Amino acid sequence: MSVVIAIHNNKGGVGKSSLTIMLAAVLAYDLNSKVLILDGDSSQTSIQNRRQKEMLEYRQALEMYEDPAQRNLIPPFLSNRIESNLANNIGPNNFYRIETVRPEKIPFIAFDQLDYDFIFIDMGAKLEDEYRQVMAKVDLLLIPFGHLNLELDASIDYVFALADAIRSGQMSSKLTVRPFWNRIKLYTNPLCNQVEAFVQPDLENLNIKFLKSRLFEAVSGFGDRKLVTSYSSPMAALDEKDRMMLVNQGTTREHSKEREYLVRVQGFINEVVGEINTINDIKAGF
């Protein structure tokens, strides 16, 4: 039985598609699961388009990799991706599936008849009439919160509206809802604490609570470039220095930032996988 996951917020630009790609890649390439993304966000650059652009870069690098004289010209993060895919027999026919679909068609998909472990739904910011119908298909809803005023206000309103819909029976109380902080600054931690203290009491007795993990803005050229991909594990791009930073303190301020980002990403991934395991246990009757 599939677990259906959506990363959604009424506010655009909070990282929905990037996080969908990252989590789908973890489940597909690190946990060997069958994954499908339904790309219903036609208003922005789609996940399908993202893969096409990434694959062009990847194929060019693969051609260079096959020539020993050019191999050292490949950026280390791309070389690591190629080597990881080759080691795990991940080729062009082994990538997880991405399908573009119009949002209004999603409620009519027979999810229980699809042979996938995990199905991600990537939706645009504004769904209006289709929203409740789509959410009736979802097991886990992840809501990225931003710290900027417009992002924050929209996110709070979104969670409160969701809570009201669940209380009134317009949406299922079985839906697991997990807001979390994304693309924040380190200095905003006190603000995050204040917002959670304000929001959480209004969510009492509902299956809505903030994840502990907080993802802040990646160091330029590090996080998104290295950790987000649709064709290999997010962790495949890490070089030895990156891996050491997962367990050791960086020797420079820049290294410390990168290490902190890595640790937080890994923590976020682990926390989401834990939520998925809980949902699977409930579905299995444990």
Buried (B, 14 or more C-beta within 10 A) or exposed (E): EBBBBBBBBBBBBBBBBBBBBBBBBBBBBBBEBBBBBBBBBEEBEBBBEBBEEBBEBBEEBBEBBEEEEEEEEBEBBBBBBBEBBEEBEBEEEEBBBBEBBEBBEBBEBEBEEBEBBBBBBBBBBEBEEBBBBBBEBBBBBBBBBBBBEEBBEBBBEBBBEBBEBBEEEEBBEEBBBBBBBBBBEEEBBEBBEEBBEEBBEEBEEBBBBBBEBBBBBBBEEBBBBBBBBBBBBBBBBBEEBBEBBEEEEBEEEEBEBBBBBBBBBBBBBEBBBEBBEEBBEEEEEE
